[in-house]
Amino acid sequence: MFEHGLFGNVLSKYYESDSIINSSDSALNTIKPGEFFLCVGAALLIGFLISLIYIVTHRKEGYSQSYVLTMIMLPTIVSLILLLINTTAGALSLAGAFTLVRFRSVAGDPKDIAYIFFAMAAGVACGIGYIGFAIVFFVILGIVMFILSETDFGGCKKRHMTLKIAIPENLDYQGVFEPVLARYTTFHKLRRVKTTNFGTLFELIYSVDVLDNIDQKKFVDELRALNGNMTINLVFFKYDDKIYEN
């Protein structure tokens, strides 16, 4: 299977030269079914394993089934297209073009975009014959992503939240909510002020670190007494301004 070792190119015998530059104008013989199924099958298997890593690392916050299926198909599609390119240089050029593709359905999390590139990179490696590299690449990055997910690396503190307070346009909000925030938080900062409802309302957006074991209902009730019983949102920082699908 790996005539040139684990990190060898299983398609190297079809090239006149090992040099990418020298092989740019060389024609390839017809790839045998064995090599074809090996490359495409490896891409399909690695895509399936990448989807499993994605499922495991997103089991708490949830995920879209269509996104999982995309990561299974993408390496296989990329590897097949690259197998049809007659030169290594042409394959790498097309791989570079793939990086410019913008998905119509924008991912809701930057990490989801990184998983797309994870799957594409594995497909490129399989498509140009470097199956050993694709396997090692998946194992290393898959283990790293699993460990980072389990340890919640880079996660914000659970008591760090975002507070959104709607107020009427005629209310002078300077210093109005600070006494309440000082009693219920260890830190608070006004991040943004914006108008809503065609300018008839203002929305104040605070970053807050709430005290442990506070009565959140009492906290919100005291704020409602100051903003005229209008809308108040208190959400974890990690869910702020994000939209999630079921």
C-alpha beads as a LAMMPS data file, in Angstrom:
LAMMPS data file: protein, C-alpha beads

246 atoms
245 bonds

1 atom types
1 bond types

-500.0 500.0 xlo xhi
-500.0 500.0 ylo yhi
-500.0 500.0 zlo zhi

Masses

1 110.0

Atoms # bond

1 1 1 0.000 0.000 0.000
2 1 1 2.737 2.476 0.995
3 1 1 5.620 1.521 -1.318
4 1 1 7.575 4.654 -0.393
5 1 1 6.865 4.572 3.325
6 1 1 4.061 6.100 5.386
7 1 1 4.882 9.625 4.217
8 1 1 5.455 8.689 0.596
9 1 1 3.180 9.625 -2.290
10 1 1 1.059 6.657 -3.398
11 1 1 0.690 8.335 -6.805
12 1 1 4.396 9.123 -7.295
13 1 1 4.880 6.447 -9.980
14 1 1 2.561 8.376 -12.296
15 1 1 4.823 11.422 -12.341
16 1 1 7.854 11.730 -14.582
17 1 1 9.646 13.740 -11.897
18 1 1 9.328 14.251 -8.162
19 1 1 9.707 17.989 -8.708
20 1 1 6.471 19.940 -8.681
21 1 1 7.893 22.410 -11.185
22 1 1 9.195 19.773 -13.585
23 1 1 5.956 17.813 -13.444
24 1 1 3.789 20.768 -14.375
25 1 1 3.799 19.859 -18.078
26 1 1 4.046 16.082 -17.807
27 1 1 1.178 13.803 -18.673
28 1 1 0.029 11.125 -16.278
29 1 1 -0.878 7.582 -17.086
30 1 1 -4.337 6.421 -16.173
31 1 1 -4.627 5.964 -12.417
32 1 1 -5.505 2.397 -11.545
33 1 1 -8.704 1.628 -9.605
34 1 1 -6.648 0.507 -6.612
35 1 1 -4.992 3.894 -6.142
36 1 1 -8.251 5.693 -6.867
37 1 1 -10.235 3.818 -4.219
38 1 1 -7.329 4.126 -1.784
39 1 1 -7.182 7.922 -2.051
40 1 1 -10.937 8.529 -2.165
41 1 1 -11.639 5.933 0.529
42 1 1 -9.011 7.451 2.821
43 1 1 -10.533 10.910 2.296
44 1 1 -14.012 9.578 3.074
45 1 1 -12.814 7.818 6.228
46 1 1 -10.886 10.848 7.476
47 1 1 -13.891 13.090 6.747
48 1 1 -16.075 10.763 8.805
49 1 1 -13.575 10.817 11.673
50 1 1 -13.358 14.625 11.514
51 1 1 -17.155 14.769 11.799
52 1 1 -16.961 12.563 14.903
53 1 1 -14.409 14.908 16.470
54 1 1 -16.727 17.819 15.659
55 1 1 -19.711 16.040 17.248
56 1 1 -17.757 15.217 20.417
57 1 1 -16.367 18.728 20.819
58 1 1 -19.798 20.320 20.191
59 1 1 -21.979 17.921 22.164
60 1 1 -22.687 20.544 24.848
61 1 1 -23.581 23.570 22.732
62 1 1 -25.186 21.606 19.893
63 1 1 -24.540 21.432 16.157
64 1 1 -26.249 21.232 12.778
65 1 1 -26.615 17.819 11.109
66 1 1 -26.054 19.356 7.676
67 1 1 -22.730 20.749 8.869
68 1 1 -21.636 17.303 10.073
69 1 1 -22.564 15.731 6.728
70 1 1 -20.690 18.490 4.893
71 1 1 -17.468 17.575 6.668
72 1 1 -17.886 13.955 5.547
73 1 1 -18.451 14.885 1.908
74 1 1 -15.939 17.711 1.567
75 1 1 -12.642 15.745 1.806
76 1 1 -13.971 13.166 -0.648
77 1 1 -15.056 15.814 -3.163
78 1 1 -11.758 17.678 -2.906
79 1 1 -9.703 14.499 -3.283
80 1 1 -11.653 13.396 -6.377
81 1 1 -11.212 16.756 -8.112
82 1 1 -7.491 16.736 -7.381
83 1 1 -7.162 13.190 -8.699
84 1 1 -8.588 14.381 -12.014
85 1 1 -5.947 17.103 -12.322
86 1 1 -3.076 15.840 -14.457
87 1 1 -0.176 17.452 -12.590
88 1 1 0.902 18.022 -9.037
89 1 1 1.347 21.731 -9.729
90 1 1 -2.167 21.919 -11.130
91 1 1 -3.518 20.074 -8.105
92 1 1 -1.845 22.471 -5.706
93 1 1 -3.082 25.453 -7.728
94 1 1 -6.637 24.165 -7.519
95 1 1 -6.173 23.545 -3.794
96 1 1 -5.230 27.203 -3.433
97 1 1 -8.352 28.193 -5.347
98 1 1 -10.453 26.176 -2.908
99 1 1 -9.282 28.412 -0.082
100 1 1 -10.940 31.371 -1.809
101 1 1 -14.379 29.747 -1.841
102 1 1 -16.879 31.531 0.383
103 1 1 -19.733 29.372 1.640
104 1 1 -23.181 30.856 1.116
105 1 1 -24.236 29.615 4.543
106 1 1 -21.984 31.571 6.879
107 1 1 -20.843 29.571 9.890
108 1 1 -21.936 30.929 13.236
109 1 1 -18.608 30.268 14.954
110 1 1 -15.031 30.847 13.726
111 1 1 -14.190 27.368 14.979
112 1 1 -16.721 25.934 12.516
113 1 1 -14.886 27.646 9.666
114 1 1 -11.631 26.123 10.925
115 1 1 -13.229 22.657 10.790
116 1 1 -14.091 23.284 7.131
117 1 1 -10.428 24.004 6.396
118 1 1 -9.501 20.948 8.493
119 1 1 -11.621 18.744 6.220
120 1 1 -10.376 20.452 3.050
121 1 1 -6.721 20.054 4.032
122 1 1 -7.228 16.332 4.631
123 1 1 -8.953 16.024 1.252
124 1 1 -6.103 17.839 -0.507
125 1 1 -3.496 15.556 1.086
126 1 1 -5.411 12.451 0.010
127 1 1 -6.106 13.852 -3.456
128 1 1 -2.418 14.337 -4.261
129 1 1 -1.482 10.947 -2.822
130 1 1 -0.053 11.809 0.599
131 1 1 -2.356 9.590 2.615
132 1 1 0.182 9.059 5.390
133 1 1 0.441 12.800 5.932
134 1 1 -3.356 13.079 5.962
135 1 1 -3.657 10.386 8.628
136 1 1 -0.967 11.870 10.884
137 1 1 -2.409 15.363 10.350
138 1 1 -5.860 14.164 11.424
139 1 1 -4.536 12.297 14.467
140 1 1 -2.502 15.258 15.739
141 1 1 -5.119 17.955 15.179
142 1 1 -7.990 15.700 16.284
143 1 1 -6.285 14.927 19.606
144 1 1 -5.437 18.588 20.143
145 1 1 -9.023 19.715 19.462
146 1 1 -10.414 17.044 21.812
147 1 1 -8.063 18.047 24.628
148 1 1 -8.787 21.762 24.177
149 1 1 -12.522 21.078 24.219
150 1 1 -12.381 18.910 27.345
151 1 1 -10.246 21.414 29.234
152 1 1 -12.353 24.368 28.024
153 1 1 -9.161 26.118 26.956
154 1 1 -9.711 29.843 26.457
155 1 1 -13.229 29.729 27.878
156 1 1 -14.503 32.803 29.654
157 1 1 -15.526 32.767 33.315
158 1 1 -19.059 31.504 33.839
159 1 1 -19.981 34.582 35.877
160 1 1 -18.854 36.907 33.088
161 1 1 -22.081 38.020 31.419
162 1 1 -23.524 40.616 29.087
163 1 1 -26.277 42.896 30.364
164 1 1 -28.583 44.703 27.923
165 1 1 -30.911 47.376 29.279
166 1 1 -33.553 49.105 27.173
167 1 1 -34.419 52.655 28.235
168 1 1 -36.693 55.399 26.828
169 1 1 -34.968 58.080 24.763
170 1 1 -35.714 60.823 27.321
171 1 1 -33.962 59.039 30.227
172 1 1 -30.536 60.379 31.174
173 1 1 -28.760 57.079 31.810
174 1 1 -25.502 58.579 33.124
175 1 1 -24.947 57.075 36.593
176 1 1 -28.510 55.729 36.899
177 1 1 -27.678 52.012 37.011
178 1 1 -24.206 52.181 38.620
179 1 1 -25.392 51.854 42.268
180 1 1 -27.279 48.613 41.482
181 1 1 -24.420 47.244 39.373
182 1 1 -21.916 48.029 42.136
183 1 1 -23.926 45.897 44.608
184 1 1 -24.370 42.854 42.365
185 1 1 -21.167 42.770 40.305
186 1 1 -17.426 42.766 40.869
187 1 1 -16.857 44.469 37.535
188 1 1 -19.069 46.362 35.107
189 1 1 -18.316 48.438 32.041
190 1 1 -20.561 50.107 29.502
191 1 1 -19.491 48.630 26.177
192 1 1 -21.949 50.169 23.749
193 1 1 -24.957 52.443 23.484
194 1 1 -27.257 52.156 20.483
195 1 1 -30.701 53.298 19.434
196 1 1 -33.502 50.860 18.650
197 1 1 -37.114 50.950 17.535
198 1 1 -36.485 53.802 15.055
199 1 1 -34.714 55.896 17.667
200 1 1 -37.496 55.839 20.261
201 1 1 -35.460 53.610 22.595
202 1 1 -31.850 53.321 23.695
203 1 1 -30.086 50.051 24.513
204 1 1 -27.207 50.025 26.980
205 1 1 -24.865 47.057 26.714
206 1 1 -22.657 46.268 29.730
207 1 1 -19.965 43.694 30.362
208 1 1 -20.418 42.477 33.939
209 1 1 -18.890 39.960 36.324
210 1 1 -21.754 39.050 38.626
211 1 1 -21.165 38.063 42.236
212 1 1 -21.415 34.393 43.180
213 1 1 -24.798 33.135 44.412
214 1 1 -26.670 36.360 43.768
215 1 1 -30.439 36.481 43.411
216 1 1 -30.647 37.197 39.689
217 1 1 -34.376 37.919 39.855
218 1 1 -33.831 40.560 42.510
219 1 1 -30.967 41.983 40.460
220 1 1 -33.158 42.283 37.366
221 1 1 -36.120 43.640 39.365
222 1 1 -34.008 46.486 40.740
223 1 1 -32.858 47.359 37.238
224 1 1 -36.449 47.253 35.963
225 1 1 -37.451 49.765 38.614
226 1 1 -34.903 52.172 37.139
227 1 1 -35.605 51.705 33.421
228 1 1 -39.387 51.938 33.567
229 1 1 -40.031 48.187 33.518
230 1 1 -38.640 47.849 29.999
231 1 1 -36.706 44.954 28.466
232 1 1 -33.594 43.646 30.244
233 1 1 -31.412 40.790 28.940
234 1 1 -28.793 39.058 31.075
235 1 1 -26.898 36.419 29.088
236 1 1 -23.615 34.538 29.303
237 1 1 -20.900 36.320 27.359
238 1 1 -20.256 33.318 25.066
239 1 1 -23.858 33.436 23.777
240 1 1 -23.954 37.180 23.230
241 1 1 -25.162 38.305 19.774
242 1 1 -25.172 34.775 18.325
243 1 1 -27.902 32.893 16.500
244 1 1 -28.183 29.119 16.848
245 1 1 -30.174 26.629 14.840
246 1 1 -31.989 23.646 16.295

Bonds

1 1 1 2
2 1 2 3
3 1 3 4
4 1 4 5
5 1 5 6
6 1 6 7
7 1 7 8
8 1 8 9
9 1 9 10
10 1 10 11
11 1 11 12
12 1 12 13
13 1 13 14
14 1 14 15
15 1 15 16
16 1 16 17
17 1 17 18
18 1 18 19
19 1 19 20
20 1 20 21
21 1 21 22
22 1 22 23
23 1 23 24
24 1 24 25
25 1 25 26
26 1 26 27
27 1 27 28
28 1 28 29
29 1 29 30
30 1 30 31
31 1 31 32
32 1 32 33
33 1 33 34
34 1 34 35
35 1 35 36
36 1 36 37
37 1 37 38
38 1 38 39
39 1 39 40
40 1 40 41
41 1 41 42
42 1 42 43
43 1 43 44
44 1 44 45
45 1 45 46
46 1 46 47
47 1 47 48
48 1 48 49
49 1 49 50
50 1 50 51
51 1 51 52
52 1 52 53
53 1 53 54
54 1 54 55
55 1 55 56
56 1 56 57
57 1 57 58
58 1 58 59
59 1 59 60
60 1 60 61
61 1 61 62
62 1 62 63
63 1 63 64
64 1 64 65
65 1 65 66
66 1 66 67
67 1 67 68
68 1 68 69
69 1 69 70
70 1 70 71
71 1 71 72
72 1 72 73
73 1 73 74
74 1 74 75
75 1 75 76
76 1 76 77
77 1 77 78
78 1 78 79
79 1 79 80
80 1 80 81
81 1 81 82
82 1 82 83
83 1 83 84
84 1 84 85
85 1 85 86
86 1 86 87
87 1 87 88
88 1 88 89
89 1 89 90
90 1 90 91
91 1 91 92
92 1 92 93
93 1 93 94
94 1 94 95
95 1 95 96
96 1 96 97
97 1 97 98
98 1 98 99
99 1 99 100
100 1 100 101
101 1 101 102
102 1 102 103
103 1 103 104
104 1 104 105
105 1 105 106
106 1 106 107
107 1 107 108
108 1 108 109
109 1 109 110
110 1 110 111
111 1 111 112
112 1 112 113
113 1 113 114
114 1 114 115
115 1 115 116
116 1 116 117
117 1 117 118
118 1 118 119
119 1 119 120
120 1 120 121
121 1 121 122
122 1 122 123
123 1 123 124
124 1 124 125
125 1 125 126
126 1 126 127
127 1 127 128
128 1 128 129
129 1 129 130
130 1 130 131
131 1 131 132
132 1 132 133
133 1 133 134
134 1 134 135
135 1 135 136
136 1 136 137
137 1 137 138
138 1 138 139
139 1 139 140
140 1 140 141
141 1 141 142
142 1 142 143
143 1 143 144
144 1 144 145
145 1 145 146
146 1 146 147
147 1 147 148
148 1 148 149
149 1 149 150
150 1 150 151
151 1 151 152
152 1 152 153
153 1 153 154
154 1 154 155
155 1 155 156
156 1 156 157
157 1 157 158
158 1 158 159
159 1 159 160
160 1 160 161
161 1 161 162
162 1 162 163
163 1 163 164
164 1 164 165
165 1 165 166
166 1 166 167
167 1 167 168
168 1 168 169
169 1 169 170
170 1 170 171
171 1 171 172
172 1 172 173
173 1 173 174
174 1 174 175
175 1 175 176
176 1 176 177
177 1 177 178
178 1 178 179
179 1 179 180
180 1 180 181
181 1 181 182
182 1 182 183
183 1 183 184
184 1 184 185
185 1 185 186
186 1 186 187
187 1 187 188
188 1 188 189
189 1 189 190
190 1 190 191
191 1 191 192
192 1 192 193
193 1 193 194
194 1 194 195
195 1 195 196
196 1 196 197
197 1 197 198
198 1 198 199
199 1 199 200
200 1 200 201
201 1 201 202
202 1 202 203
203 1 203 204
204 1 204 205
205 1 205 206
206 1 206 207
207 1 207 208
208 1 208 209
209 1 209 210
210 1 210 211
211 1 211 212
212 1 212 213
213 1 213 214
214 1 214 215
215 1 215 216
216 1 216 217
217 1 217 218
218 1 218 219
219 1 219 220
220 1 220 221
221 1 221 222
222 1 222 223
223 1 223 224
224 1 224 225
225 1 225 226
226 1 226 227
227 1 227 228
228 1 228 229
229 1 229 230
230 1 230 231
231 1 231 232
232 1 232 233
233 1 233 234
234 1 234 235
235 1 235 236
236 1 236 237
237 1 237 238
238 1 238 239
239 1 239 240
240 1 240 241
241 1 241 242
242 1 242 243
243 1 243 244
244 1 244 245
245 1 245 246
